[in-house]
Amino acid sequence: MQVFSRSTPAQSSEVPIARAAMQHWPRHIRAICYIPQNGQWEFWQQKREFLRWMEAVARPLQHPRWSLSAHVLKYHTVRLRLHAAARRVARTPTLQNYRHYVAAYAPYAEFIWTPWSITYSLEPWLLSELQRVLPEKWEWVYEGLAIPSQRIPMEQLERALLRWRLTRGSKTELEHLARRFGHLRSYSINDQSWTAKDLAKMAAGMPGPAKEVERRRRTDRAHRARSRAALALLSQWPGLRHVAEVIHCYTWLRTDRADEYKKAMVLAQPLYRALERRFGWQHGWAGHCTYEEICTALALGGLPEASELERRAKNQYVIFIERRKGHIISTIFSDQRQWSVFLRRHVPGRQLAEGIREVRGTTAFSGHARGRARVILRAADVASMRHGEILISDMTHPDYMTAIRKAAAMVTDEGGILCHAASISRELKIPCIIATQRGSKVLKTGDMIEVDATHGVVRKV
């Protein structure tokens, strides 16, 4: 089954996501495959294996002795260790430091994959239980739980930029913000961070600072009260409240944990640039190497042929990560004939998006909209959004807010009812359909489409 899709190359897909998961849950994952499609890589895994794995991840969260506060404390500890390992390998790019850096992602995998286990396991259970015990108020409670439990980094940045405009701050202040939040723009080790100049442009495009600061303060107070009231209603059902608190916490943590591993990749970038200079590679080529290839380059100076790396950089490729005789082995198929043979053998049920005119998903906020599609897959695409267009994405992120405010509707491939797209669509009252699985593949920028978010259907017209 396809789980998600990302526009990140081999190092940024294999190391923090797939390999880390296989190290952390050695008994649950045999193989993972990344398949290229329209400039992205789709994450595929055998369906039964994936669902059993998600159940195994979710099971401890439901135990009454499982501590949410200890879980969050562990997250901060693991996050800081990951950043320390990234700084070490950037400062001293040796084989030992690289292996320590990769190994630091294994404990972090718990926080990468817990939101997925919530989507596939806990969320359906919570929804069913809320409808059973609170048949008239369950939607109100559910929406209260969807409000982020803390300010996510992008929200912190936006508020800092509003204060900077309001106080007519200095360039030095912007440079400090760029060092603190610049990594939010990066999705892989090949991406650039935001600069002070980028943040100045962002600040210029934001609403009037005085009114916006006050609006956000009022919204904060209302949101905190709404979330507390929603949880208070569940006090007489301790098991239900426990799960609700976990899910409510992850409305913040699911975004924060992604932003923090982005920061680790940005911190480690000097390692990859050093390899590129050492071997005369073009910028970004190291990002298309597997873990084993980077290890070989650091230990022996051996590396893939330049023609092979050039082919990977210009075109996409299949990444297959499997457990073989107790070891995790990664293989890249860069030749289209090779990957066609591989896919026929290993992913026979995969369907291409050509010819499909309709996709279905889950309603996050009901309503209807009609307009041109605008596919946005990364922060760099946000500036292309026009007022009244329909935003199509694999999943939305806080740094998409400029585009979201212009959108007549939103459609995403991924997400549960508590994801960013679902939460923000309810706040802004924008028709939204999530979990279409293939919306960003079927729908192209410029397509005239109709969104029926009441019934969860998107059609080309």
N, C-alpha and C positions, 0 to 999 in steps of 0.2 A: 504494500500500500504506500501511497505518497503521503508524507507527513507534513512537509513544508517545502518552500523553495527560497533560495537566497542567491544574491549576486556576488558571492564570495568565492575566491579561487581555492586551490588545494590546501595550502597551509592554514587558511582561516576557516576552512570547513572541517578538515580532518583533525587537527590538533585540539582545538577547544571544544568541539562538539562530538564527533564520532569516536575518536580514539579515547578521549577522556571518559566517555560513557562506557566503552568496552573495558576500560581499566577499572572503573568504579563498580560495574555490575558484570563481572566476568562470567557468571552462570546464565545470564539472561539474554545476551546478544551474541549471535554467531557471525552475522554479516550485515553491513550497511553499504548502500550504493548511492552515489550522487550522479544523477543523470542530467545532461545538459538540455535546456529547452529555452529558446528565445532570450539568450543572454543571462540566464540564471541556471542554478543547479538545484534539481529536485532531490530531496532526501527520501530514499525509498528503503523500506524494510519489510520483511515477511510479516503479514498482517497479524497472524496469531501470535507470533513472537513479540511483536511490538505491543499488542494489547496486554499480554501477560506481564511484560516488563512494566508497563504503566500501572497495572494493578499492584505489582510488587513495590513500586515507588510510593504509591498512595497509601498502602496498607498501614505503615507506621503512623501516618499523620492522623488516622482515626482513633488510635489507641488513647484512652483517657490519661495515661501517664506520660504521653508525648508532650514535651514542653515547647511551646511556640517561642517563648523568650530565649530559651537555650538555643533553639534553632537559629534565631536571628543573631545571637551572639556568635555562634559558630560561623555564620555567613560572613560577618565582619572580620573574624580571625582569618578565615580561608582567603577572603578577598585581599587582605593586606599581605599575606604570604605570597599570593600569586603576583601581586605588584612588585614585591621585593625580588622574586625570582626573575621577573621581566627586566627590572633595572639591572640585575646582576649580569644577565646574558647580554644586555645592550652594552654594558661597560666592559665586559670581558667575554667576547664571543668564542667560547671554547665548547668542545663536545660535552664535557661534564656539565657546564652551566646550561647548555641547551636542553640536555636531558632532564635536569632539575626543573627548568622552566616548563617543559611539556608535562612532567609528572605533577606539577602544581595544579594543573587543570583537572586532575582526576577527582580530588575532593570537591572541587568547584562544580563538578558535573551534577551533584545532588541538587544544586540551586538552579542550574540550567534546565534540568528536566522535570523538576517538581511542578512548574506551571503546566507542562503538558499532561502530567498525570492528573492534575486538577481538572483540566479540560475534558479528558477522556474518562475519568473515573469519579472524582468527588463531585464535580459540578452537576452531572445528571442526578446523582443521589440527593444532593442538597435541594435541587429544584423539585424533585418528587416529594421529598419530605416537607418542604415549605408549603406546597400545594395541599398536602394532606392535613397538616396541623393548623395552617392559617389560610384557609381557602379564599377569604375575602381580602387579605392583606399581603399575600405572598409577594406580589409584584412590587409593592412599596418597599418591603423588606429587602428583596433582591436588589433593587436599584440602590438602596442605601448601602448595601455591602459592596457594590461596584465602585463606590467613591474611593479613590486612593487614600490609604491610611496615613501616608506621609507625602511630603512634596518630593516629586521625582527630580532628578538633576536638571532636566530641560526647563521645568517650572522654576527652579531656583535661578537658572541663567536668565530667563525672561524677566523675573522680578528684579534681578541685579541690573539688567539693562534699562528697565523702567526707572530705577533709582538713579542710574547714571545719567539718563536724559533729564530727569527732574532736577538733579543737582548740578547739571552741566559739568560732569566729571571730566577727568583728564585722560589723556592717551595712556598714561601709566596704569590707570585703573582698568582700562580695556585690555591691556596686555596681560595683566594679572588674571582677568576673567578668561582670556584665551588659554593661558596655561592651565587653569583649573577646569575649564569646560570644553576646550577645543576638541577633545577626543570624541565628543558626542556626534561629530560629523562622520567619523570613520566607521566603516563596516568591515574592513579587512586591513592586513598589514601593508597594502599598497595604496591606501587612501590617505589623503591629506587632511590635517586637522584645521579647524577654524582659526583664522588669524584675527588680530585686533581690527583689521580693516573689514573683515567679514562681519564681525560683531557690530561694528559701527553701522553697516548697511542694514543688518537685522534690526537694530534699535530704531533706525530711521523709518522702517516700515511698520513699526508697532503703533497701536492706538495712542491717543493723547495720554501722557504718563500719569497726570494727576487723577483723572477720572478712572483710568484703568487700574491704578494702584488701589483706589478706594473700592472699585468693583470686586477686585480679587479678595480684598479683606472681607467684604460682606459675604462673598461666595464661600470663603474658608469657614467662616462662622456657621453658615447654614449647613455646609457639608459635614462639619464635625458633629453638629447637633443631630443631623439626619442619620449618620452612621451609628452614633451612640444609641439613638432611639431604636434603630433596627435591631441592634444586638440585644438591647434590653428586652425587647419583645420575645426573645428566644430563651430568656433566663430559666423558664420552667422546664426546658428540654436541654439538659447539660450536654449530651452528646451532639445534638444538633448545633448548639451554640459553639461548641469546640470547633467543629468543622467550619462553621461560618466565620469564626475568628481567623482560622488559617487562610481561608479564601480571601477574606478582607485584607489580611496582611499582604498577600501576594498581588493585590491590585497595585501596590507600590513596588514590591520586591521583584515582580516579573520584569519590570522596566529597569529597575536599578541594577539587577544582576547582569542584564545585557550591556548596560552602559559601562559597568565596571570591567567586564572582560574585553570590551572595546578598548578601554584605557590600557589594559595589559598588553594588547596587541600593538597599540601606539607606542608604549614604553619599549617594546621589544623591536621596533622597526630598525634601529641602528644595526642590529645583527644582520638583517637581510640586506640592508644597503651595503654593509661591509663585505658580505659575500659577493655581491654584484660587482663591487669595485675590484675585489681580489681576482675574480675570474673573467673580468671584462664583459659581464652580462649587461643587458639593457635594464633600465629601471623597471622594477616589478617582476622580473623573471623568477627571482627566488620565491616569490609568493605562489608560484605554480609548481613547486617541488613538494614531494611527499616528505614525511618525517624521516624515512630511511635515507632518502637522497640528501637531505640536509646533514644528517649524521655522517654520511660517507664524505661529503664535501668538507666537513670540519675535521674529520679524522685523517683522511687519506688524500684529500684534494681531488678525489674522483667526483665526477658530476655528469649529468646527462649531456648529450650532444647539444651544441648551440642551436642546431636546426630543430631538434625536438622541443627545446624550450620556446623557440620562436613560434613553432606551430601551436603550442599550448597557449601562448600569450595572444595569438591572433584569433584562434578558434577555441571552441570549448572541447571538453573531453569528459569521459566517464571516469569516476573515481570509485574503486571498489576496495572496501576495507573489510577484511575477514580475519577470524581467529583460526589459526592453523598450527596444530601441534603445540598449543600453549602460547603461541606468539601472535601478535597483531601485525598483519601484513597488508600494506597498501599497494595497489596497482593502478596505474593510469593508462587508459586506452585513448590515445590522441588521434589515431587513424579511424576515420568514420566507418570503414569496412570492418575493422576490429570491433568497434563498439556495437555495430549492428548485429554481428554474430553473438556478442556477449549478451545483448539485451534480449534477443530471441530466445536464448537459452535460460537466462536468469530472471527476466521480467516479461514473460509472455503475455500478461494481461494488460500491459500498458497501452493506453489509447492516446493518440495524438489529438491536438485541439482543432485541427483543420476541419471545416465543414460544420462544426457545432454552432448553433445560433442561440442557444438558451442554456443558462446555468441556474442552479437552485442552491439555496443555502438557508441559514437560520436568520429570522428577523431579530434585529437588535433594537430598531426603532421603526415603527410602521409609517407608511406614507407612500406617495407615488412621486416620481420625477421622470422627466424625459430630457435628454440632451446629449451632447457629444462626450464620449469617453476620454478620460485623460489618465493614462497608466503612469503611476509613480512608484518606483521601486527603490529609490534611495533619496537622500536629502538633496542631492544635486538636481533632481528632477522637479523640486517644489516650485522653483521660479517660473516654470512653464505653465502652471495652472492658471486658467482663466475663470472669471466669475460665471457661475451657472453650469459649468462642466460637471461631469460625474466622476468622482475620484475612484480609480480602480487600483488596488494594490495587493501584494501578498499579505501584508498586515501593516497597519498604520503605526507610526511612532510619534512621540511628542514633538520631534523636530519637523513634522509635517503640518503643524497647526496653521501656518500661513495658507497652505493649500486647502486645508479642511474648512476654514472659514469662508472660502469662496465656493465650496462645493454645493451642488443641488442635492446630491446623494452620495453615499459611499458604498463600495462593494469590495470585500476582502476575501482572499483565499482561505485564511486561517482565522483562529480565534474562537474563544468561548464567549458566553454572554457577559463575562466580566473583563474582557480584553479592552485595550485602549480604544479601539474603534467603537465598540458597543457603549462604553462609558461616555465618551465625548459626544456621540450621536444623541444620546439621551439628554445631555446637558445643553447642546445647541439645537435640539429638535430637528435633526437632519435624518431623512429616511436612510436606513442602513441595513445591509444584508452581509452577514459574516459567514465564514466556513463554507464558501462555495467550492473550495478545493482547487479549481482551475479557472477562476474568473479572469485573472491577469494573463492567462495564456489564450483564452478564447476571445476576449475583448481587446481591441487594439485602440490606440490613441486615434481619435477622429471618427470612430464608429458612432452612428446614431443609435442610442439604446434607450430602453424603457425599463425603469426600476419599479417593480411592484413589491415594495418592502412589506406590505400587509400579508402577502402570500409567499414571500421569500423567493421571487422569481426575477431574473434579469433576462431581457430579450433584445436581440438586435432588430432594428426596424428599418 
